Amino acid sequence: MMISCRRFTDLVASGELQEAGWLTRLQAGQHRWVCTRCRAFERNDRALDDILSAHRDRLQRPDDAPDQDGSAGPPG
């Protein structure tokens, strides 16, 4: 039996999918395979995680540390 879109997005957004049992992961994989909207949701969720992680790293860096592109942080 396939899981619903709501269940899939809850699993992805909460991070529970990585720690779920094999049956839940299998059901999520089947759902992802047939549902284009949930595939897009998962792709967007990953992109948002990457953006937030980069922002968090930038906030935790001292102001005079260079960015990844080599430029200095904002003037103090």
C-alpha positions, -999 to +999 in steps of 0.1 A: +000+000+000+013+034-009+015+063+015-004+096+010+012+129-001+006+143+034+024+114+051+053+117+025+057+154+031+056+150+068+083+123+067+105+144+045+101+177+063+106+162+097+136+142+088+120+110+099+124+093+066+162+088+072+154+069+104+123+051+092+121+014+088+126-004+055+089-007+048+082+030+053+112+039+031+100+015+004+065+030+005+080+065+004+102+055-026+072+041-044+052+073-037+081+095-049+083+075-081+047+081-091+040+116-076+056+145-094+045+170-068+061+151-039+093+147-059+093+185-064+085+190-027+115+168-017+138+186-041+127+220-027+131+208+009+167+197+001+174+231-015+159+250+015+180+229+039+212+238+019+203+275+019+195+276+056+227+256+064+248+281+044+231+310+061+236+295+096+273+289+088+277+325+076+261+338+108+284+317+130+315+329+112+334+359+126+328+392+108+364+394+094+364+358+080+362+356+042+332+342+025+335+312+003+340+335-027+370+351-009+353+384-001+354+397+035+323+398+057+304+431+064+324+459+079+323+461+117 
